[in-house]
Amino acid sequence: MTERTGRCLCGAVSFKIVAEPLATRVCWCRDCQHLAANGSVNVLVPTDGLTISGALAEYTKTADSGNVVTRQFCPNCGTQLFAKSTARPQLRVVRTGNLDEPSSIQPSMNIWAASAPSWACLDPALERVEQQPLAPKPSPNAGQA
């Protein structure tokens, strides 16, 4: 298992992931496009495999999937860091651009591909899911250091 660390732009919020990612995806939903001005590369980890240091601000809304999603960001610099859904409280979304080593993660699929703009560069080698994919199943050792 690889331990991964990251932080927001100003450094007021830092985090550590001590669980292997359950999924790594490029999300093209309209919400992620608003957050990133493009697709957003996200890693899905078990909630108990993520440690956060620093205060977070939150914004909650109903997503296109119908799930209530809370997005968490640094109140100082505004960096989008995490998301959690009422549909999967055992999982957290981490925005991979905030990892200290973002290349340690490789996306495996494009999700909400039907919402991608016509100019989007979707890697044809990645699995393509037109809308919301099924939630990944945590491994029996997920979250254990």
C-alpha positions in Angstrom: 0.0 0.0 0.0 1.2 3.5 -0.9 0.7 6.4 1.5 -0.2 9.6 -0.4 -0.2 13.1 0.9 -1.5 16.4 -0.4 -2.6 19.9 0.4 -4.5 23.0 -0.8 -2.9 25.8 -2.6 -2.1 27.9 0.5 -1.2 24.9 2.7 -3.8 25.6 5.4 -5.4 22.1 4.7 -3.4 19.0 4.3 -4.3 15.4 4.0 -3.0 11.8 4.0 -4.5 8.8 2.2 -3.5 5.5 3.8 -5.8 3.2 1.7 -5.4 2.1 -1.9 -7.8 4.0 -4.2 -11.0 2.1 -5.1 -11.4 4.0 -8.4 -9.7 6.9 -10.2 -11.8 8.7 -12.7 -12.0 11.8 -14.9 -15.4 13.2 -14.1 -17.2 15.3 -16.8 -20.4 16.0 -14.9 -21.4 19.7 -15.1 -20.6 20.2 -11.4 -17.0 19.1 -11.9 -16.7 21.2 -15.0 -17.8 24.2 -13.0 -15.2 23.3 -10.2 -12.3 22.7 -12.6 -13.3 24.5 -15.8 -12.7 21.1 -17.4 -13.0 17.5 -16.4 -11.9 16.7 -12.8 -9.6 13.8 -12.0 -10.8 12.2 -8.7 -9.8 9.3 -6.6 -12.3 7.4 -4.6 -11.0 6.2 -1.2 -12.5 4.6 1.9 -13.5 7.4 4.4 -11.5 5.7 7.1 -8.4 5.8 4.9 -8.3 9.6 4.7 -7.0 11.9 7.4 -7.5 15.7 7.1 -5.8 18.5 9.0 -7.1 22.0 8.8 -10.5 23.6 8.6 -12.8 23.0 5.6 -15.7 25.0 4.2 -18.6 23.1 2.5 -21.1 23.4 -0.2 -24.0 20.9 -0.5 -26.3 20.3 -3.4 -28.2 17.6 -5.2 -26.0 16.3 -8.1 -27.2 15.1 -11.6 -27.1 11.6 -10.2 -29.8 12.5 -7.6 -27.3 12.0 -4.7 -26.8 14.8 -2.2 -23.1 15.7 -2.5 -21.1 17.9 -0.1 -18.0 19.4 -1.6 -15.3 20.5 0.7 -12.7 23.2 0.1 -10.2 25.4 1.8 -11.9 28.5 3.3 -8.6 30.5 2.7 -7.6 29.8 -0.9 -10.8 28.1 -2.2 -9.0 25.0 -3.4 -11.5 22.2 -4.1 -10.3 19.2 -2.1 -12.9 16.6 -1.3 -16.5 15.4 -1.8 -18.8 13.0 -0.1 -22.2 11.7 -1.1 -25.1 10.6 1.1 -25.4 7.5 -1.3 -21.9 6.3 -0.3 -20.9 7.7 3.2 -18.1 5.1 3.4 -16.3 6.7 0.5 -14.6 10.0 -0.1 -13.7 11.7 -3.3 -10.2 13.4 -3.4 -9.2 15.8 -6.2 -6.0 14.3 -7.4 -4.5 17.6 -8.5 -4.0 18.4 -4.8 -1.8 15.3 -4.2 1.9 16.1 -3.6 2.6 13.5 -6.3 -0.4 13.6 -8.7 1.3 11.3 -11.1 1.1 8.5 -8.5 -2.5 8.1 -9.7 -3.7 7.0 -13.1 -7.3 7.5 -14.2 -9.0 4.3 -15.4 -12.3 5.7 -16.7 -14.1 8.8 -17.9 -17.5 9.2 -16.2 -20.4 11.4 -17.1 -18.8 11.4 -20.6 -22.2 12.3 -22.1 -21.8 15.7 -20.4 -18.3 16.4 -21.8 -18.0 19.4 -24.2 -17.4 18.6 -27.8 -13.8 19.8 -27.5 -12.9 17.6 -24.5 -9.9 15.3 -24.9 -11.2 12.0 -23.6 -8.5 9.3 -23.6 -9.9 6.5 -25.8 -7.8 4.0 -23.8 -9.9 4.7 -20.7 -13.2 3.0 -20.0 -16.1 5.4 -20.9 -19.2 5.6 -18.8 -21.9 8.0 -20.1 -23.3 8.9 -16.7 -22.9 7.7 -13.1 -20.9 4.5 -12.7 -21.7 1.8 -10.1 -19.9 2.3 -6.8 -16.8 0.3 -6.5 -16.7 -2.4 -3.9 -14.1 -1.9 -1.1 -11.6 -4.6 -0.7 -11.6 -6.5 2.6 -8.3 -4.7 3.5 -9.5 -1.2 2.5 -8.4 1.4 4.9 -6.0 -0.8 6.8 -2.4 0.5 7.1 
